[in-house]
């Protein structure tokens, strides 16, 4: 049996026909609220744990995942509300493209690389500096 959330705001997926901005907004709003509630429940649990323990660090990481997901879904809802307000005739096509791109595993890594290059940022330098920073963090 579907939940209320799945009934009122099913998440559109790549390959669905006639994806609309309203669908993206509704799914993002529901997901944001769900992640907000998970974030708060997780934060309450974190507060009862001994800081510095492995269990605390693990719980804190989970709280940060919920927080990031909440923020991301909130931004998507905000962005698509703005798109509808400013470009109503294009909003559904933009939503369809967004869904396809967000479910593609290779679109954004390649796009980010291209966008950085077009913006005058050296993506290879960012990549190698980040890899070095990760290695330094692990060696501590």
Buried (B, 14 or more C-beta within 10 A) or exposed (E): EEEEBEEEBBBBEEEBEEBBBBBBBBBBBBBBBBBBEBBBEBBEBBEEBEEEEEEBEEBBEBBEBBBEBBBBBBEBBBBBBEBBEEEEEEBBEBBBEBBBEBEEEEEEEEEEBEEBEEEEEEBEEEEEEEEEEEEEEEEE
